[in-house]
Amino acid sequence: MDMLEQLVTSFISTSAFGIIFNVPRRTLGQCGFVGMIGWMLYFSFQKAHLDPILATLIASFVVTIVSQFFAKIYKTPVIVFSVSGIIPLVPGGLAYDAMRNVVLNHYDVAVQLAAKAFLLSGAIAIGLVFSEVINVLLRRTRT
């Protein structure tokens, strides 16, 4: 039941961000699906006790692959799906906790949390870029 709750919540949150991001209405379901897939992978890897940074990297890589696939099918820019799809992976709560600990003068905890948030954000960026590079290389070899 826990996985089902996670899937539904990630789908709704990703679709809601799509509304805020002003994506075309016809793509809201697909945006939600992309975010749900990314979160499902991340959550599954976390349950399997995989490192959160590696789990985030793999999930963001898959989010970009699915986003490129949907962009081709629905003739929509990739960014519509990829930005919405990575929203569940963004370590916003961790960054908030880091800043809260700075305000509370708990610098030792704040530095640890900020470093983890930075590494998770970097894993998202690397996953997005790595997938795009592979996509470009594959398109070049086909032509």
MOPE-V369368 format. One record per residue. N is the residue number from 1. D_FIRST is the distance of its C-alpha to the first C-alpha in Angstrom with 2 decimals. Layout:
N_D_FIRST ; N_D_FIRST
//
This chain:
1_0.00 ; 2_3.79 ; 3_5.47 ; 4_5.17 ; 5_6.34 ; 6_8.72 ; 7_9.97 ; 8_10.77 ; 9_12.30 ; 10_14.28 ; 11_15.49 ; 12_16.72 ; 13_18.32 ; 14_20.02 ; 15_21.30 ; 16_22.52 ; 17_24.35 ; 18_25.81 ; 19_27.28 ; 20_28.79 ; 21_30.01 ; 22_31.63 ; 23_30.39 ; 24_31.57 ; 25_29.56 ; 26_29.29 ; 27_27.37 ; 28_24.71 ; 29_22.08 ; 30_23.10 ; 31_23.05 ; 32_19.48 ; 33_18.62 ; 34_20.61 ; 35_18.92 ; 36_15.44 ; 37_16.77 ; 38_18.36 ; 39_15.45 ; 40_13.23 ; 41_16.18 ; 42_16.77 ; 43_13.30 ; 44_13.41 ; 45_16.94 ; 46_16.24 ; 47_13.84 ; 48_16.81 ; 49_19.16 ; 50_21.16 ; 51_23.49 ; 52_22.09 ; 53_25.29 ; 54_25.09 ; 55_21.43 ; 56_22.62 ; 57_25.65 ; 58_23.90 ; 59_21.37 ; 60_24.33 ; 61_26.36 ; 62_23.89 ; 63_23.54 ; 64_27.32 ; 65_27.60 ; 66_25.27 ; 67_27.16 ; 68_30.45 ; 69_29.37 ; 70_28.33 ; 71_31.51 ; 72_33.59 ; 73_32.01 ; 74_32.03 ; 75_35.25 ; 76_33.90 ; 77_34.47 ; 78_32.00 ; 79_31.71 ; 80_29.96 ; 81_26.91 ; 82_27.20 ; 83_27.62 ; 84_24.73 ; 85_22.58 ; 86_23.34 ; 87_22.62 ; 88_19.09 ; 89_20.84 ; 90_23.74 ; 91_24.02 ; 92_25.14 ; 93_23.72 ; 94_25.40 ; 95_28.64 ; 96_28.54 ; 97_28.21 ; 98_31.11 ; 99_33.28 ; 100_32.51 ; 101_33.65 ; 102_36.77 ; 103_37.61 ; 104_37.11 ; 105_39.44 ; 106_36.90 ; 107_38.07 ; 108_36.95 ; 109_33.26 ; 110_33.77 ; 111_35.26 ; 112_32.44 ; 113_29.77 ; 114_31.99 ; 115_32.57 ; 116_28.88 ; 117_28.35 ; 118_31.42 ; 119_30.26 ; 120_26.87 ; 121_28.81 ; 122_31.22 ; 123_28.56 ; 124_27.39 ; 125_31.04 ; 126_31.86 ; 127_28.98 ; 128_30.13 ; 129_33.75 ; 130_33.35 ; 131_31.56 ; 132_34.28 ; 133_37.01 ; 134_35.76 ; 135_35.56 ; 136_39.14 ; 137_40.40 ; 138_38.97 ; 139_40.54 ; 140_43.86 ; 141_43.99 ; 142_43.40 ; 143_46.41
//
